[in-house]
Amino acid sequence: MHYIEVKNLAFHYEEEPVLENISFEVDPGDFVMLTGENGAAKTTLLRNILGLLKPSKGSVHLSPKNRLGERLVVGYVSQQIASFNAGFPSTVLELVQSGRYQRGKWFKRLDKEDKEHVRRSLESVGMWEMRHKKIGELSGGQKQRISLARVFATDPDLFILDEPTTGMDVRSRDDFYQILQHNSKEHGKGILMVTHDHEEIRHYANKHIELIRKEDSPWRCFSMDSCKELSKPHSLSH
């Protein structure tokens, strides 16, 4: 089964072509990195996948079910996630705990398993020691980290992440990639992540999509390759 299936997608802003002939899949257990130059419409592609934009041509299909036959849960972190203002009332811990309620626990107390999941989620982004801080007191990079922790706390089947490591140092990024790889390999999660740090991630991801273009053409999609074969990537011919 495919968690994400994109077929011959094209997208135009009014009359201007932005994406053309985009086709790929993300399956359970895939850790897929999506790269491209600045302005390469990577976020636009994600917004098409999420249904926030409508393709001009082609199709995008998100599986309604996960690999166990249950409702698919999607965890999305956008590029502009760190928008909490100084008056935001919740603590770090309260915000991340709220992610557990998406798993059918409305009006129920969080149990020991929930609390352990929240702890691991905060530790995974290096924010456990700041769990009692107010959200509005955090820096932009710290807000990005707790937003990631909240997504981990929801335990999604499919992660869609738009440059999630903004504000992280090298060690934190490496720890984060290891956690994603563990989730894909050991728990069958699907991951699609926009990044500029593809050299760092190449050892963790198993597939690579690159948006490229040739002169006087809109952005187009690389063929999807195994990361083991990325030393000499090839572009689509026109």
N, C-alpha and C positions, 0 to 999 in steps of 0.2 A: 504494500500500500504506500501511497505518497501522502505526507502531511501537507506539502505544498506542491502544486502542479501548475506550471506556467507554460502556456502554449501560444507561440507566435504573437506575443504581446506587443502592441504598439501604443504609444501614448503621445498625444499632441496637446500643447497649450495653445488654445484657439487653432490657428493654422500652422503653428510651428511644430515640426516633428521633434520629439525629445528622445523617445525610445522606439526601436523597431526590431522586429524579429527576435524577441527574447523568449527563449524556451529553456526550462530546466525543472528539476524536481528536487525536493528535500524530503528524505525518508526518515523514519524512526532510526536513531543511531547515527545519523549524519551530523557532522560538525562542518558547516560550510562557511567559508569566508567570502565576502563580497567586497571587491576592491575597485578602484578607478580613480582618475584624477579628480581634483576639486572641480565641482560643477558637473560631474559625470552622471547626475540624475540618480544616484544611489538611493537617496531618501525618497525620491519620487517613485522608484521601483517598489520600495517597501510599502509606501502608502497605497499603491495599486494592489499589492498582495493583501493588505489589511482591509481593503474595501473602502478606504478613505478617499480614493480617487477611482474613476472608472476608466478602464482601458478604451482607447479609440478603436482598437482591433484586437482580436485574439481573446484569450480567456485566462482567468486565474481561478484555481479551485483549492480551497482549504478543506481538508478532510473534516467531516463532522464528528468523527470518532477517532479515538486513539487506538493503539495497537492491541489494547485489551477489550475493545468494543465499547468503551465508556465515552462520555462526551469529551471532545478535545478541549484542553485548556491551553490558551495561548498567553505567554508572558511577553509583553512588549515594553522596551525601554527606548524612548525617543532621544534625539540629540539635545533637545531643549528641556530636559526633564527638571533641571535644577531651578525651578521658578518659585519655590516657597519663599514667602517674604518674612521679615523679622517678627511679625506678629503671629506666625503660624503656631497654634497652641500645643500641638502634640510633641511628645518626646520621640527620640529615635526608636526606642523599644516599642512604644505604642503604635507608631506608624508601621513598623515591620510586622508586628503581631496582627495588624489588620489584614495582612495578606492571607492569613490562615482562615479567615472567615469566608473566603471565596470557595473553600472546599466543603461547603454545606454545613458550616458550624455557626450560622447566625443564631443569636440568642443562647448559645451554649458557652460554657466556660472552656477555656483552652486547657487541654490535658497535658500530661507530662511529655507525650510525644510531640505535641504542637510546640511546646516551649523549647524542647531540644532542637526542633527544626529551626525555630527562630534564632536560637543561639548560634547554630552552625551557619545560618545564612549571614548573620552579622559578622561572625569570625571570618567568613570567606572573603569579605571585602575590608577587613581590618577595622571594623567599627564597633566591636563588642564593648570596648572600654569606654566608648562615648554613648552608650545606650540610654543614659539618663539625661543627656543634653537635649535642649529644645531645638526643634528643626530650624527655626529662624536664626539660631546662633551659629549655624554651620557655614563653612565656605562652600562655594559652588561645587568643588571637587568632592567634598564630603557628602553633599546632597545627592550627587550622582551615585556615590557608593551605596547610600542607604536605599535609594530607589532600586538599585540592583538587588540589594538584600531583600527588599520586599517582593520582588519578582521571584527570587529563589524560594521565599517563604510560601508562595502560592503553589509551589511544586508543579509548574506547567509541563505539559507534554511537548510543547513547541516554544522555543525561545526565538524572538525576533528582536535583535539588538542593533541599535544605530550608534556606532562609535561609543560603546559603553565604557571604555577605559579612560575617557577624558579625565584628567586630574590625578591619575594613578602614577606612582613611580614604577620603575622597571620590575622590582621584586613583587609588588602588588599585582601588576599585570600578569606576571608569570604564574603567580598563585591562582589568579582568576581563570587563566586559560586551562590550568590543570583541573580545576573544578568543572569547567565546561566539558572538557574531554572525558572526565569521569562520568558526568551525567549522560553524555552521548553513548559511551562505550558500555557502561555498566547498567544504566537504567533506561537505555533506548530512547532518550530524549532527542528531538530534532532541534538543530540550532542553525540559524541563519544570522550571521553577524557582519555588519558593515565595519570596516577597519582600514586604517592607513598603515598599520603595523604588521603587514603580511609576512615579513621576514621572521618576526617573533612568533607568529602563530603557525607558521608552516609545519612545525614539529607536532602540533596538537590537532589541527584541522585535518579532515580527510578529503575535502573537496574545495575547489577554488573557482569562483566566478569573477571575471574581470570585465567591467564595462569599458569599452574602447571605441574609438571612432577614427575613421579615415577622413581625409580632407573633404569638406562640404557635405558631410553626412551626419545624421543624428547618432547618438550613442547606441552601440550595439553590444551584444552579449558574447563573451568568450564561450567557446564550448566548455562544458564543465569537465575539469580534469582531476585526476587523483593528485594529491599534493606530493606524492612520491615522484611525479613526472613533471614537476614544475620548473626544473632548472632551465629549460628552454621552451617557454610557453609560446603557443602559436596563435595568431589572430585570425578572425574570420575574414575570408576574402569577399570582395564586393564585385 
